[in-house]
Amino acid sequence: MARDDAPSERRVHTTGASSADTASAGKPDIEPVTVDFGSRRPLPDPVVVIEARHGWRELGLAELWSHRELMYFFVWRDLKVRYRQTVFGALWAVMQPVLLMVVFTVSVGRLPGVGPANVPYPLFAFAGLVPWTLFASSLAGASNSLVSSESIITKVYFPRLLLPFAAVGSFLIDFAIAMVVLVVLMLYFGVAPTIAVLWLLPLTLFALVTALGVGTWLAAVNVRYRDVKYVVPFLTQTLMFLSPVIYASTLIPEGWQWLYALNPMTGVLEGFRWALLGGPRPDELILVSAMASVLVFISALIYFRRTEQTFADVI
């Protein structure tokens, strides 16, 4: 039997009545519509346009903003993994700076000229340890953020820069808890903050930018060279003694202050103490450190973006 391969056609009327009935009712005839159910045309493939990025577009900040909800889930994931099956939980965010404060008070606090005479050394040290702990923890988390997310990077695309940003953002909770302890210490020693306390927000942002800059650099390098995980603890310990964490910057000779200020954390730590404990405002230290921090941050974003396309192949 011959098979008819011609597409079938059906006549579809828009009304149930016939054309004769419609004409008798005084209404114009409605032509039937012929619908071809046999021919099925494939839908056109979606067109993806890939353009080169130039200038500020190369940093991909708009892409980060469009994926901000994903970064929120990364932050929440890091928090749950960090304190899972721990006895003290978030109290570890307080125990580390408190124990260091006790150690430095016993070992260094009695030396002359280490801190200002009108501020108790435990409070002086803790005011420096709180922002330093934020920086050190964020640096360690950001530098290892890509390697620890290897299974995600090799399976699905998303802006890889979200990972170091989320790692740094997850330590803001620890920072907030430590700030509560710092306020309790200020009340205990009878130190009242001034209007300069409003500078804490930009100084905290300053510390985050510094941690993101250094951490993003190390995260991109760590994908190719796994020696970074051994360098980061040594780098953190060295920077702590090169920063005014347990001593005042006034111990550095005047002629070397500009070089000392190239350490981005110098301005953050001295600014924190000035905003909370009073004293002369360290304008030059904050300005030079801020310029160094922004330079490190921008250079880290550029390097990260230019090496991002090879992460899935190398990691």
N, C-alpha and C positions, 0 to 999 in steps of 0.2 A: 504494500500500500504506500502510495507516495505521501510524503510528509510535507505539510505546508509550513515553511519556515518564515513566511511573511509575518510581520508584527500584527497582532490583533488590534482591532479598533472597536471601540464602543461608543455608542451615541448616548450622551448624557443630556437630559433636559433639565432646565433650571426650575420648571414647575411641573406639577403632576398632571395638569390638563393638556390636551392636545392643542395644536395650532388652530384647528378649526373651531374648537370650543372657545379659544381665546379671542378669535376674530368675532365670533358671534356675541361675545360679551362686550364688544366695543373696545377692546384693548388691542394694541399693535402686536403683530406676531413677534415672537421671541425665537430667534434662530438657535437651533441646537448646537451645542459645542462639542466638537470632536476631540476626544482625549486619546492620545496614543500611549497605551500602557506597555507596549512592547519595547520601545526604544528607551534605554536607560543610559544617560550620558554621565560619565564619571565626573565627580566634583574636581575642580582645579586644585592642585597642591598649593598649600600656603607658601607665600614668598617671605623669606627671611633675608633682611638686608643687614649686612655687617659693614659697619663703617669704622674707619680709623679714628681714634680719639686724639685730640690735640688740646694743648693747654690744660685748663682745669678739668676738662671732661675726662682726661686721662686718669685722674684720681678715682673716678667712679663714685663720687659722693652721692649723686642722685640715685644711683642703683642701690646704695646702702640704705638710703631712706625708704625706698620702695619695698625693701625686705626687712623693715624694722620689726615686724611681728615675728619673723623667724629668729632674729637676734634675741628677742625676749625669751623664746623657748630654749635657745642655747644657754642663756643666763640661768634659767630655771633648772636646766639639766645639770649644769656645773655645780649649782648649789646642792642639789640632791645627791650627786655623786660624792661631793666633798665630805658631807656630814652623815653619810649613810653608815649605819652600824657603829656609830661612835657613842661613847658614854657621856661625854660632856657636850657634844653637839657644837652649837654656835659659841659656847663659852671659850672654845679654843681661840676665837678672835680676840679675846681679852687676855687670856692667860699668857700668850707670847709676849706682848709689850709689857705686861705687869711684871712678869718674871725678869725680863731684861732690865726693867727699871730698878728692881731690887738689886740685881747683880751690879749694875753700874753705880748705884748709890753707895754700895759697900766698897767697891773697888776704886772708883774714880771720884765720887762725889766729895770726898774730903780733901782733894788736892786744891790748892789755892788758885784762883783765877779761872777755873774750869767753867763756872757759870756765874751769872750776875749775883751780887751780894744780897740784893733785896728780894730774891725769888728762891724759895726752897728748892734744893737740887732735885728731889724726887719729882716735883711738879715740872721743873725745867726739862728733865730728861724725858718724862712721859709726853710732854707737849711736842717733843721732837720725834719720839718713837711712834706716835700714832700716824702721822703722815708718812714716815719712813716705812712702816709696816705695810701701808697701802701700796706704796711704790714697789717694795721688794716682792710682795705676794703677787701683785699684778704682773710684774716683770717675769716671774717664774711661770705663772699661768699662761701668759701670752706667748712666751717663747716655745712652749710645748703644745700649743693649741692645735696646730696643724697635724703634727705627728700623732697625737692622741685621737684625732678624728679621721684617721686614714680610711676607715671603712666607708665613711660618708663621702669623702672627697672623690674616691674612685668610682662611685656609683651614680651620683646625681650632681647636676650643676647648681651652684648658688654662689654668690659673691664670697670668695674665700676670706676676704677681709673681715667678714662677720665673726669669724672664730676668735682672732685675737681681741677684737672689740668686746665680744661677749665674755671672754675670760677676764678682762679687766673690769667689766661692769659687775661681774658676780662678787667681787671683793668690796663693793660699796656697802653691802650689808654688814660685813665685818667692820668696816670703817665707822659706820654709824653706831654700832654697839660700843666700839672703843671710845668714841666721842662722848658717849654717856658716862663712861668711867672717868674720862678727863674732866667733865663738868663736876662730878662728885668730888674729885681731888681738889678742884678749885674752891669748892664750897668748904671743904675740910681745912684748907690752908688760909681761907679768908681772902682769896683773890677774886676781885670783881672785874669782869671784862668791861671795856669801854666801847665807844661807838665803832672802833676799829674792828670789832668782831664781824662786821658786815663783809670784811675782806676774806672771810673764811671760804665762802663759796667760790670766788674766782681763784683763790689759792688751791682749793681742792681740784678744780678743773685744771689748773696748772700742773698739779701732780699727776693727774690722769693722762694729760697730753704727753708728759715726760715718759711715763710708763708705757704708753701706747707707742711712742716713737721708738724707744729702745727695744721693746718687746716685739714690735712688728718687724724690725730689722732682723732680730735673732730668730723669729719664727720662719721667715723666708730662707735664711741661711741654714736653719736646722733641718729643712726638708732634704737638702743635699748633703750636708755635713752633720752627722749625728754627734760630733764632738761638743756641740753647743750645750747639751744637757750637763756636761761636766764643767763647762766654762761658767755657766750662769751662777752657781753657788759661790764660786771664787770671785766672780765679778761683783756680786752683791755684797759680800763681806768686805771687799776692798773699797767699794764705793761708800760703805757705811762709815769707815774710818777717814775717808776723804771728804765727808760731808759733816756739817755741824749737827750731828745727832746727839752726841754725849758731851759736846763742848761748844762753847760760843765761838762765833766767827771772829771775834775780837782777838783771839789768840794768834790769828794769822797776821803777819806784818802788813802794814799799810801798802807797801809797794807791790805786794803779791795779791791784793784783794781782787783785782780785775781778772787775774788768772784763776783765782779760786772761784769766782762767780761764773766761770764757764761751765762749771758743774751745775746742771739745771736744778738739782735738788737743793743747792745752797740757798737760792732765793725762796724756794718753797718752805724750807725748814725755818729760816730766819723770819720769813713773813708770817708763818703760823705763830711763832712765839710772840712776835710783836702784836698780832691781832688779839691774842688771848691774854698775854701777860703784861703788855705795855712796853714802854721803852722807846728809843729812837727808831723811826721808820727806816728800814734798809732799802731806800729807793734804788741806789745803784746796783745792789746785789739782785734785787727783783727784776730790774730792767735787763741786765746782761743775761741773767739766767733764763728769763722769758724768751729772749731772742735766740739763745742756744737751743732751748727746748722746741721752739717752733721750727727751727732749721732741721733738727733731728727728725721731727715728726713728718715734715713734708718730704724730706729725702727718703724716709722709710716707706711712705705711701708710694712714691714713684718707683722705688726698687721693687716693692712688693707687686705692684701692678705689672711691671715688665717681666717678672719671673713667674707670675701666677699661672700662665698657660702651660707651664711644664710641671706643675705640682703633681697632677694625677699620674704622670708617667714616671716621675722620679721617686715619689714617696714610697 
